[in-house]
Amino acid sequence: MRLFIGIAPDHPARRALAGMAGGVPGARWSPPENLHLTLRFLGETSRAVAEDVVAELATVTFTPFALTYQGAGVFGDRKRARVLWAGIAASDGLTALQRRVEMAVQAAGCKPEGRKYAPHVTLARLRNAPWERLEQYVADHAAFRTEAELVDHFYLYESLSGEDGPRYIPLIRFSHMGEVEEVMAEPDFSEEIFD
């Protein structure tokens, strides 16, 4: 199983983030239903380790906090731009939750994350995108900002490969009070995004 832990934007934020798609040649835009904020990437994970991760994540409690998506940026440089992203306004609540998730994942036997946490939502993966267009896109979206949403839960996701790119399926929902529930059906975001 290819797994990660993340936050799903609420419907207004998802609609706003999906509305940022377009205007960059060489960009493969994330479908609205795939938009998320990663707390911890796990990668290929055995079922046994996944069960341990779920058990540890069930011990994570946190105070609900406000989260705002803002601005845009690029991972990579002029020679090799890889990802176009939307940023996150500074949030002590997000920082605290991410640290708790990291400790839980390590307690389940996973190696520590080697990179510094850089919260973002991947808007597009890039292939030979013109740097000037990327700079213009970032400048055009510098004032982008969603209304604050209240985060009181997060998910364990599975990434499934497909012909049209990956699909991210929420498997288990963890509430701020430590309640755990299996997600019984994939959410359908199409109506609220494109109404």
C-alpha positions in Angstrom: 0.0 0.0 0.0 1.3 3.5 -0.9 0.1 5.7 2.0 0.2 9.2 3.3 -1.4 11.2 6.1 -3.1 14.5 5.2 -5.8 17.1 5.5 -8.6 17.5 3.0 -9.4 21.2 2.2 -13.0 22.0 3.0 -15.4 22.6 0.1 -14.9 26.4 -0.3 -11.1 26.1 -0.1 -11.1 23.1 -2.5 -13.2 25.1 -5.0 -10.8 28.1 -4.7 -7.7 25.9 -5.1 -9.2 24.0 -8.1 -10.0 27.5 -9.6 -6.2 28.2 -9.8 -5.7 25.5 -12.5 -4.7 26.8 -15.9 -2.3 29.1 -17.7 0.9 27.2 -17.5 2.1 25.0 -20.5 3.6 21.7 -19.3 1.5 21.6 -16.1 -0.4 18.5 -15.2 -3.1 19.9 -12.9 -4.2 17.9 -9.8 -7.9 16.9 -10.1 -10.0 18.7 -7.4 -10.6 15.4 -5.6 -6.9 14.9 -5.2 -6.1 18.3 -3.6 -4.8 17.8 0.0 -2.2 19.1 2.5 0.2 16.3 3.4 1.2 15.9 7.0 3.5 12.9 6.5 4.3 10.8 3.4 4.7 7.1 4.2 5.2 5.6 0.8 5.1 1.8 0.2 3.9 0.3 3.5 3.1 -3.2 4.6 -0.3 -4.0 6.0 1.3 -4.8 9.4 3.1 -1.4 9.6 -0.1 0.3 8.4 -2.0 -1.2 11.2 0.6 0.0 13.7 0.5 3.5 12.2 -3.3 3.6 12.6 -3.0 2.5 16.2 -0.5 5.2 16.9 -2.4 7.9 15.0 -5.5 7.0 17.1 -3.6 8.4 20.1 -3.1 11.8 18.5 -5.3 14.5 19.9 -5.2 18.2 19.2 -7.0 21.4 19.5 -8.9 22.3 16.3 -7.3 25.2 14.5 -7.8 27.6 11.7 -6.1 27.0 8.4 -5.8 29.4 5.4 -4.4 28.6 2.0 -2.5 31.5 0.4 -0.2 32.4 -2.4 1.6 30.1 -4.8 5.2 28.9 -5.5 7.4 26.5 -7.3 9.5 23.6 -6.1 12.6 23.4 -8.3 14.5 26.0 -10.3 14.7 27.5 -13.7 16.4 24.4 -15.1 14.1 21.9 -13.3 10.8 23.2 -12.0 8.9 20.2 -10.6 5.8 21.3 -8.7 3.5 24.3 -8.7 1.9 24.7 -5.2 -0.4 26.8 -3.1 1.0 27.8 0.3 -0.4 27.8 3.8 -0.5 30.8 6.2 1.6 30.3 9.3 -0.3 28.2 11.7 0.9 27.0 15.2 -1.9 24.5 15.2 -0.7 22.9 12.0 2.9 22.8 13.2 1.8 21.1 16.4 -0.4 18.6 14.6 2.3 17.7 12.1 4.8 17.1 15.0 2.4 14.8 16.7 1.7 12.9 13.5 5.5 12.6 13.0 6.0 11.2 16.5 3.1 8.7 16.0 4.6 7.5 12.7 8.0 7.0 14.3 6.4 5.2 17.3 4.9 2.8 14.7 8.4 1.9 13.5 8.8 4.2 10.5 12.0 6.1 9.9 12.1 9.8 10.7 11.3 12.2 7.9 14.6 13.4 6.6 13.3 16.7 5.1 12.1 19.8 6.8 8.3 20.1 6.7 7.1 22.5 4.0 3.3 22.6 4.1 1.7 23.1 0.7 -1.0 21.8 -1.6 0.3 20.5 -4.9 -1.6 22.2 -7.7 0.3 20.7 -10.7 3.3 18.6 -11.6 5.5 20.3 -14.1 7.3 19.0 -17.2 9.3 21.5 -19.3 7.1 24.4 -18.1 8.5 27.8 -19.3 10.1 29.5 -16.3 8.8 32.9 -17.3 5.2 31.6 -17.3 5.8 30.1 -13.8 7.1 33.4 -12.5 4.1 35.2 -14.0 1.7 32.6 -12.5 3.2 33.0 -9.0 3.0 36.8 -9.3 -0.6 36.6 -10.5 -1.6 34.5 -7.5 0.4 36.3 -4.8 -2.8 37.7 -3.4 -4.6 34.4 -3.4 -6.1 33.6 0.0 -9.0 31.4 1.1 -11.3 32.0 4.0 -10.0 30.3 7.2 -11.3 26.8 7.7 -11.5 24.9 10.9 -9.4 21.7 11.0 -10.7 19.2 13.4 -9.7 15.9 11.7 -7.2 14.4 9.3 -7.0 11.3 7.1 -4.8 8.3 6.2 -4.9 8.2 2.4 -3.9 5.5 -0.1 -2.4 6.5 -3.4 -3.6 4.3 -6.3 -1.9 4.4 -9.7 -4.1 4.8 -12.8 -3.8 5.6 -16.5 -4.9 9.2 -15.8 -2.5 9.6 -12.9 -2.8 8.8 -9.2 -6.0 8.8 -7.2 -5.9 9.6 -3.5 -8.4 7.6 -1.5 -9.1 8.6 2.2 -9.2 5.3 4.1 -9.5 6.3 7.8 -10.6 9.6 9.5 -9.0 10.7 12.7 -10.8 13.3 14.8 -9.1 15.9 17.1 -10.5 13.9 20.1 -8.8 10.7 19.0 -11.9 9.1 17.4 -11.2 6.8 14.5 -13.6 5.9 11.7 -13.1 4.0 8.5 -14.2 6.0 5.4 -16.9 3.9 3.8 -17.1 5.7 0.4 -15.0 8.0 -1.6 -16.2 11.6 -1.3 -17.7 13.0 -4.5 -16.4 16.6 -4.9 -17.6 17.1 -8.4 -20.9 18.8 -7.6 -19.6 21.4 -5.2 -16.5 22.2 -7.3 -18.3 22.8 -10.6 -21.7 24.1 -9.6 
